[in-house]
Amino acid sequence: MYDYEDVRLLVEEIRLMNRAKLILIKMRGMTEADAHRFIIKTAMDRCVKKRAVAEEIIRYHEEHEEHEK
């Protein structure tokens, strides 16, 4: 059975993944399926968690969004 912390972390990861996918959809013109595959493949290629890739996409987008202002 899952405890509260497990569920909280899972929901947080889903939110990060969705946010990263939305960035890829808007900025790179990907479909949702392509964005999802991109995150999974990148994570596998780098031997890191999907969460780390999603966080990197979000961080990169936020940094470049600030420079454009």
KABELHU-V76273 format. One record per residue. N is the residue number from 1. RES is the residue in one small letter. D_FIRST is the distance of its C-alpha to the first C-alpha in Angstrom with 2 decimals. Layout:
{{N;RES;D_FIRST} {N;RES;D_FIRST}}
This chain:
{{1;m;0.00} {2;y;3.77} {3;d;6.53} {4;y;9.93} {5;e;11.58} {6;d;9.55} {7;v;10.23} {8;r;13.70} {9;l;14.54} {10;l;13.69} {11;v;15.87} {12;e;18.47} {13;e;18.73} {14;i;19.21} {15;r;21.89} {16;l;23.59} {17;m;23.70} {18;n;25.15} {19;r;27.66} {20;a;28.75} {21;k;29.15} {22;l;31.24} {23;i;33.44} {24;l;34.03} {25;i;34.84} {26;k;37.31} {27;m;38.87} {28;r;39.00} {29;g;39.19} {30;m;36.22} {31;t;34.36} {32;e;30.65} {33;a;30.00} {34;d;32.42} {35;a;30.89} {36;h;27.40} {37;r;28.95} {38;f;30.96} {39;i;27.99} {40;i;26.11} {41;k;29.38} {42;t;30.36} {43;a;27.09} {44;m;27.52} {45;d;31.23} {46;r;30.69} {47;c;27.69} {48;v;25.77} {49;k;22.62} {50;k;23.06} {51;r;22.43} {52;a;25.49} {53;v;27.66} {54;a;26.73} {55;e;27.53} {56;e;30.79} {57;i;31.83} {58;i;31.27} {59;r;33.11} {60;y;35.96} {61;h;36.37} {62;e;36.48} {63;e;39.02} {64;h;41.25} {65;e;41.00} {66;e;42.39} {67;h;45.29} {68;e;46.32} {69;k;46.82}}
